């Protein structure tokens, strides 16, 4: 729903006009601007240049030049680290502005957006520390006349493509690590939520990142994103988004054999045994389902409850979920904000209707909420969901929780693994053996035990199977943006001639 009057919180607000960053220059687009209507307020809040293929080619050329001629890749790790630390300080200093942009453009609650900014600044600091620790290996055990040295070199130009659900956090899971390695980059945020990434461009210039090292394009995926995945001067792609576009990205990259890192969808099971601390779990279940309105690859959208506790636990979750505060994303007390677009709201609604047709029961919500501005969805719970229903297998990306049941540990593991995704999972039990068995048998990149969606810059994040390729964060995150080179060095007279002397 589009607003007819400006919401009170935005009375003095003027839509912001952004430009793209190419080779250190803020650049207008050739065509008409893209307008972003705030999903929680129904007014235009940002305008972006509609970047073109030609803009993408100029940005890639700038990144190539900055990589091939330096100075970024040839600076010391300490020099790059100091710039990344300065960027982290500037992110912290502008956190309120960045959180506000993420809130109005994505519809996420402002309190949550501020939390994400704190997490993002920490990631920049962590990457800065890794920049000084990037190193190869040496082998002096290959015989007296041989010394082997393995170098870690920056891979080159990296295309970074990000989605709309965590605009600043996701670019922060990629860009500082690519920069720490000495790479140069072309970044494309989602056309729906480009604001905070463009402000990041201002921050990086102020921090001392040279021209051409970070280029930021706005525009649509097919127009500016696609050339970033096909151009021969790009060495690596780091993509977060849907499994479908991830698959297309990988196919495009195959033409020139680029390295690809993919963070894709998830349909994450939470397996709950009767001996679990149910008070703790019920809070985590509500958080896992409705955090970021469920528009989260890590959403705990698939509960697998032991049959003996399913009815009681579902009722308690419904009771708590009915108290979740849905409303204006700018209200600091809001917990569940707006849905990204009207089309996406419709897609979520269709999942609920189809699940009900297939035999699931709507235990809570199930419908859009008319709050007079933007588009919102009530916290929803579907019970009686069976493993083969679409709602149990596909990413809904909305505030919809599916409840399934199990009787034996083997059955729980089978249900948890019977999908194409493998991003994350959780197990709830006071029994150590149960937790460890589930932890080892469920095929997912992260398994939480008696908690959900906790994260840290030190812990790798990524998925099995169709949830993606590669890992972000963690101590190897910078290495992902490097190539190894072997220097095999010979000393003294060469022995072992092949041809007779
Ligand atoms: P997409 O995969 O469509 O978009 C992710 C990014 O890829 C955006 O920047 C998008 O640009 C860009 N893109 C789109 N098409 C191309 C292309 N042909 N070549 C290169 N880049 C391209 O995700 P959506 O944002 O549309 O979300 C759709 C669904 O994806 C969601 O409903 C959800 O299921 C899933 N998703 C998963 C995420 C995750 O974290 N795992 C995050 C976001 C979405 P633009 O949007 O500007 O056109």
Boltz pocket constraint, residues with backbone or C-beta under 6 A from the ligand:
constraints:
  - pocket:
      binder: B
      contacts: [[A, 161], [A, 162], [A, 163], [A, 164], [A, 165], [A, 188], [A, 189], [A, 190], [A, 191], [A, 192], [A, 219], [A, 220], [A, 221], [A, 222], [A, 224], [A, 225], [A, 226], [A, 229], [A, 240], [A, 241], [A, 242], [A, 243], [A, 245], [A, 246], [A, 248], [A, 249], [A, 263], [A, 264], [A, 265], [A, 266], [A, 296], [A, 297], [A, 395], [A, 396], [A, 397]]
      max_distance: 6.0
